[in-house]
Amino acid sequence: MCMANRYPKFKYALTATLLAVSLCAPSFSVADTKSNTLDDLYQKLSNATQTESVLLEKQIRFLWQQSGSNVVDLLLKRAQNAQNRLEHGLAAEHFTAVIELAPDFSPAWTGRASAYLALELHGPALSDLEHALSLDPQNFEALTGLGVILEHLDAPELALRAYDEVLAIHPHLEQVIIARSRVAEIVSGLPL
């Protein structure tokens, strides 16, 4: 006798499990193509005019949001919506769920770091940014977050280095240009 006939609920549980796995697992070819495309866009961004950089940044941010999984994309959107409503604890929980489903998805680590930063949890935020940058070393959003945290931790020399790295990737990122200028003033006034 077939197992599905002896245990009718087994058939439904197996179907649900296979569906969940297929929805959560990103396609390797999609991930490889995304990585190559991001590398190309980062290269173009580093040499772009200010006008060109606006379009390139939009393309990069769009690609960042593509996990290859409808479930992960939905949870990511919920996390971002919570973050936009300033519900940082809830956002961190949603980002954690994304990380559990897709541990190699850099935007989840960057997003959770942002939520942790808003909650003034600098240690966990730094840890998440480190992980995000290990997955995508040119993620200018993660590098910017690193600079912000280093400023909060009163480490202006390190913050300046982080901002310089951001500007090497995205030379027209206005908030970082301003932050770098502010930090450079502090660093220039420090005793040798």
N, C-alpha and C positions, 0 to 999 in steps of 0.2 A: 504494500500500500504506500502511495506517495506521501511524503511528509506534509505537503500542503493540504492533502485531503484529511489526514489525521489531526492536523493542527491548523484549522482554517485561519486563525489569527496570525499564524506564522507567515502566511502568504502576504498579508497586509503589512506586517512589520518589515518583512524583507523588501517589499516594494517601496515603502516609505524610506527605509535606510538607503537603498540604491538611489532613489530620487534625491535625497539630501546630499549624498556624496557627489552625485553628478552635478548638482547645482553649486556646491562649494568648491570643487576642485577646478582651479584655473587651467586653461589650456597652455601647455608648454610653448607651443608655437606662437600663441598670442603674447605670452610673456616675453619671449625672445624678440619678437617684432617690436613690442612696446619699448623694450630696453634699447634696441638699436635706434628707434625713432627718437626716443628721449635724448640719447647721446648726440644725434644729429642736431636736434633742436637746441640743446645746451651749447653746442659749438656755434651755431648761428647766433644765438642770443649774446654770446660773449663779444661778438663783433658787430652787433646790430646798432642801427641808429635808434634814437628814442622812439620814433614812430613805429619802426619795425619791432622793437622790443615789446610793445603792447600786444601785438598779435601773437608773437612767439610765446609770451608768458601765458596768454589764454590757451594756446595749444598745449603747452606743457601742463598747465593746471587741469585741462580736460583729460589728458593721458594719465595724470596722477590718480584721477578718480576711477579709472577703469581697472577693476580687480579681475575681471574675467568670470565673476560669479554674481548672479542676481541677488542671492542672499546676502553676500558681503556688501554689495553696493547698497542694498536697502538698509542694512545696519549702519553703514558709513553715513548715509544720508540722515538717519535718525540721530546719530552722534553729532553731526554738524548742526542739525536743527536745534538740539539741546544746547550746544555751544552758543549758537546765535541767540538763544533765549537766556543766556547767562546761567544756565543750569549745568555748571561745570562738573559737579559730582555725577550727575546722570550721564553727561557726555563721556566722562572717563569710563563709566561702566559700559556704555555702548562701544567705545573704542576698544575696550578690553575684550568684548565679545568678538569684534572683528579680528583682533590679534589672535584670539584662540582659533578662529576658523582659517585665517590666512596670515600666518606668522611672518611671511616674506613680503607683506604688503606695506611698504614704507609709509604711505599717508596715514595709516592707522596709528603707527608709532608717533608720527609727528603730531597728529591730532590729539592723542592722549597726552603727549608732552605739553601741548598748549593748555589743555584742561588742567593738568597738574600745576602748571605755572600760574594759572588764574587762582588756583587753590593754595598757592604759595608753598607747594611741595617741590622744592628745587631739586632735591636728590633724585626722586623718581623721574622728574622731567628731564634732567641731564641724562639719566640712564636710557630713557626712551629715545632721546635725540641721538645718543651714541648708536643705538641700534638702527634707527632710521638712516643715519649716515653710513652705517656699514652696508646697508642695502642699496643706497643711492647717494654716493658721496657728493654729487653735485646738486642735491636738493637744497636750493637756496632758501626755502622756507625753514627747513630744519637748521641750517647754518645761522639764519637770522635769529631763530629762537635761542640758539646757543649763545649768540652775542648778547641777547637781552638778559639771559640768566646770568652770564658772567658779569654784566653790568650790575645786576642786583646783588651779586656776591662780592661786589667791590673788587673786581679783577679787571681793571680797565685795559691793561696791556693785552690780556687774552681776548677780551671783547673786541679790541681793535683788530686783532688777527682774524677773528671770526668774521667781522664785517668786511675786512679786506678780501677774504675768500669769497664772500657773497658777491662783492662787486667785481671780482674777476670772472664770475659766471654771469652775473646780471648787472652790468655797469650803470643801468638807469633806474634802479630800484630806489625810489625817492626816500622812503622811510629809512633805508639803510644808509643812504648818502648823508642824511641828517644825523642819524645815530653815530656814524663814523666820525663826522665832524665834531660832534659833542665829546666823544670819547678821546679823539685825538687831542683836543684842548686839554683835557684832564691829564693825559699821558705826557704831553709836552711840559706841563707844570710840575711833574713829579721829579724829586731829586734823583740824581744818577746813582 
